[in-house]
Amino acid sequence: MKITNIKLGHISIPLKTPFKTALRTVNSVEDVIVKIETNTGHVGFGEAPPTAVITGDTTGSIIDAVENYIKKHLIGLEIENIEYIMAKIDSALVKNSSAKAAVDMAIYDLYGQLYNAPLYKLLGGYRKEIITDITISVNDSEEMARDSIDAVNRGYKTLKIKVGKNPELDIKRMKAIRKAVGYDVDLRIDANQGWKPKEAVKILRDMEDEGLDIEFVEQPVAAHDIEGLKLVSDNINIPVLADESVFSPEDAVKIIQNKAADLINIKLMKTGGIHNALKICSIAEIFGVECMIGCMLESKISVTAAVHLAAAKKIITKVDLDGPVLCAEDPIDGGAIFNESQISLTNKPGMGFEKINGIAYI
């Protein structure tokens, strides 16, 4: 199975409601799609969201990176030589992790098809089904409480609450949500780098004193502030999850060795795809640090890739792959099956896609 062409396209999917964090507000998924064609007629799909405030990648930079830097190194290569292909992707240009991720996952899609096996089985095959949380966007406390009750009524047992936009209101929001859903529901909070280190310590200690029973706090301080992240970890009882601070396997080693966080969040758009994500899993296994698998605002294409990784690896114990259920429609036939909090995989080869509707090819 030899690569003959790489095509790029765009997909637009409206969200059910605006997605609000401490960093941005988004109304629709507007992602770049990568389609890799082969001489056997098999095709592989990947996806990259332009998340400039997190990864630095824009729609234009993703397209340029694939079309003018990565593509020329891959045409003619055999899919079975996956390690060589990944080295070519990685060396084509620095950074540009989302562009690399889209190509990487399309290659892995074809890799599964080559050996006529679902990808998760080739990567480890630990399980076939996983359970995800759902994100509650930043709004006033009453609306967040209503959204939380709605999620619980839909079967979600774990909620990820966006905070960090207005520190004075964060505790009020969390108290309202905890009162609304009770203590049988797990609450995670994600500050999206929204606090200063000492501010984070104060707010989180206050949440502890209020008995809010927080499962963990995700990225409370700026991504580059490893010392600040460690300060928070050292001074609160709530476990700390490093997200934007971990892009690469090297970042994971630094975080773990400095004991700057208790948990690692893996996102394919940060790692540059499955290949580096597998390395982070191995590092985490060595040190006994559990991982969460997360996503940006993505459609079912790239989230399916993350599902296959999560299903494959035991070290991934927490799942935040709610992107597809936040979308108002699903233009992708095949792939992972999303039934609210329950996500399952089929035995179809690769990532199991049948047809991607609504792609505007460039």
N, C-alpha and C positions, 0 to 999 in steps of 0.2 A: 504494500500500500504506500504509494508515493505522493507527496504533496505537489499538486499541479497549479493551484491558484489560491489566493487569499482575497476575499471580497469583503468590503466594509459597507455597513448600512446604519440606519438610524431607526430607533423605535420609540414611540411616544405612548405612554399609558397614564391616564388620569388617576389620581389617588381618590379614595373615598372621602377623605377629609384632609386639610392641610397638615403637613408633618412639620412640627415646630420643635427646635432644640435651642440650646444656648448659642449656637453658631449660625442658624439659618432657618428659613421657612420655605418649604417646597410644596408645590401643588400637583406635580406630575413627575413620573419617571421619564427621563429624556436621555436614553443611553445609546452608546455605540455598540453595534453588533459586528462580530467577526465570524465569517463563514470560511472554513478551509475546505477546499475541494481536493479530491484525489483521483488517481488514474483508475481506481476500481469503482468509482461512482459513489463511494461513501463520502459523507460530508460531516464536519464537526462544527459545533457552534460555541461561541464564547461571547461575553458581554462586559462592557466597562461603563460605569457611571461617571460623569464628569463631576468630581467632588473636590473642587479647587481649594476649599477652606480646610480640607483634611489631607488629601494626597497631593494637591498641587496640580492635578490633571484636569484639563478642560476638554471639551469636545474636539476642538481644533488640535490640541496637542496629542490626544489619543490617536486621532486619524493620521496625523503626520508621523507619529512614532511607528505605527504599524506599516503604513504605506511606503514611507521613505527610508526607514531604518531596519525594521525587523523582517519584512516580507522578502527582501532580496536574499537574505541568508537562509531561508527555509525552502524555497522552491526547489523541487527535485529530491528532497530528503525523504528517506524511508521512515514511516511512523514507528517501526520497531526500534529504531535507534533513538529512543526518547531522551536518554541522558545527553546525547550529542545535540539534539534539538534544543533542549533546555539551556545548554551552555551557549548555544548560538543566540537564543532569545536574550539571555542575560547580558551577553557581551555586546549586543547590537548598539546599546546606548545606556547611560546611567539613569537612575531614577525611573520615572514613567511607569510606576508600578501597576497602575490600572490597565494601561495598554498591554503590558507584558502578561497580566493576569488573563485578559480576554483571549490572547493567543494561546497561552498555556492551557486553559481549560478546553479550548477547541481541540488541541492536540490530545489531551487526555480523553476527550470524548471519542476521538478516532482510535485511540489506543485500546479502549474497551471494545470497540467495534471490530478491531483487528483480531482480537482473541475471543470474540463472540461471547463476552461476559459483561455483566454490569460493572461499572467502574469501582463501586465500593468493595466488591469482592476482590478485585485485583489489588486494592490499596490496603486491605486488612480484613474486611468482611466481619466486623465485630457484631453488627446488628443490622436490621433492615428497617426499623422504625425509630423515630426520635420524637421528642416533645419540645416544642418551642414556647418561649414566653411571647408576650405582645407588648409593644411600646405604647405608653400613654404620653402624648405630646404635652408640651408646656402650655398651659392656659390658666385661667383663674381657678382657684381651688374647687369651687362648686362644679365647674365643667369637668375638671379632671376626675373628681369623685364619680360623676355620672358616667364618664367614659370607662372608668375602672369597673363599676358595677355591670355595665354592658358587657365588658370583656369576660368577667366572671360568669355571667349568665350564658355566654357563648362557650363556656367550658374551659377557659384558661385558668390554670392554677398558679401561674407565675406572671407578675406584671413588672415591666421595666419602666420606671417613672423618670421622665426627663426633668431635671432640675438645673440649677446653676445660672438661670437667666436673671433672677432677682433674688439674691440670697435672703433678704428679709422675709420673702414670701415662701421660701422653700419648705420650712418647717410647718407652716400653716397648711400648705398643699399636702404634705405627707400625713399630717394629723387627720385631715379631711378624708384622704383616701383610706387610711388604716381604719378609721371609724366606719367608713362605708362598706368595706369588704371583709372586715373582721380579721382574725388571726389564722384562719385556715388557708389563706392565700399568701404566697411568698412575694415580698416586694424587694426589687432591686432598684437602685437609683443610678442614673447616669448624668454626671455634671458636664460632660463634654468640654472639659478644661475650663469650666466657668468660674472656679474659685482660686483665690490665692492660698498658699499652703496653710498659714495660721488661721485664716478665715475658714478653710475647710475643716480643720481640726475642731474649731469652736462649733461650727454648724453640726458636724457629725456627732460630737459629744452631746450636744443638745438633743439630737435625735435619739441617742442612746438613753439619755435621762428621761425622755418622753416615753420610753418603752415602745418605740415604733418597730422594733424587731426587723432591722434591715439585713437582707441576705448578704449583700455586698454593695460597695460603691465603685462605680466605673469612672476612671480617669478624672479624679477630682481637680487636678491642677494641669497647667500647661504641659504639652507633650515633651518639650525639651527639658523640663525641670525635674530631673531625676532625683536630685537632692530634696526638692519639695515633696515629691511623691513619697520618698522614704520617710520624710518628717511626718507626713500624714499617717503612713502605715505604722510607724513606731508609736503613735500617740492616740490611736483609737482602737477599739475592739472590733469594729466592723471590718471584715476583710476588704482589701483593696484590689481591684482588677485594673491592670494596665492595658489600655487600648491604643490610643494614638501614640503612646510612647514606644510601641513595639511594631515596627515595620518588618524587620529582618531577623534572621536567626541570631545575628550578632547582638541586636537589640535585646532579644529574649535572654541571652546569656548575661548581658549587663544588668538587666533588671533583676534576674534571679540571684546572681552572685552578690549584688549589692543589697539584697533583701528589700528592694524598693516597693515591691507589691507581692500580694499573696497568690494572685491568679493572673493568667495571660489570656488576652482576647485575640483570637486569630481571625483576621478578615483577609480574604483572597485579594482584595483590591490594595491592601497594604503590603502583603507579602510578595506580590507579583505573580500570584497563582498557587496552584496546588503543590508544585515542586518544592518551593521554599516553605510552604505551610507544613509539609511532611517533616522537614528538618526541624521546625519549631516543635512539632509534636514529639520528635525523638529527644530533643533537648529537655523538654518538660518531663518526659518519662524518666530520664536519667536523674533529674533533681526531685522528682515526685511532686511537681507543681501541676495542678489541674488546669485545664484550658476551657475557655468558652469559644464557640464558633459564632461569629456575627456577620452582619452584612450592612452595606450602605442601603440607600433606596434603589433597589434593583428589581428587575423582573425575574420570572421563574427560570430564565436561562442560567444566569450566574449563581443564583441561589441554589439551583439544583446541583451545581458543582460543589457548593459548600455542604449540601446535604450528604452527598456521596462521601466527602471527607469525614464528616461527623459520624456517619454510620460506620465508617471503616475503623475508627480509632477509639480505643477505650479511654485514653487520656482526656478526650473531649467529653466533659461531664455536664456542661451547661450549653444551652442552645438559644440563640437569639436570631432566628431566621424567619421573621414575620413579614419581610418585604412583599411577597406575593399576596398575602391576605390584606395588605393595606391598599392594594390596587383595586380600582373600580371594575376592571375587566381583566381577562387572561387570554392573550392572543397566542399562547404557546400550547400546541398539542403534544402530549407526552411529557416526559420529564418526571420530576418528583410529584407525588400526589399530596396536596395540601388540604387537610380537612380541619380548619381552624388550628388548634394547638398540635394536632397529630399530623406528622409528616412521614410518609412511607415511600419506599422505592420498589420498582418493579424489577423483573428479571431481564428486561430488554438490554441489549448490548450498549456499551458506552454509557452515556447519560440518559438514553432512552427517549430522545426527542423524535417526534414524527413529522411535525410541520411547524414552522414559525411564521405566523401571520402578521401582516402589518409592517414588515421591514421595508424601508425606503432605501434601496441600495444607492451608493454614491458612485 
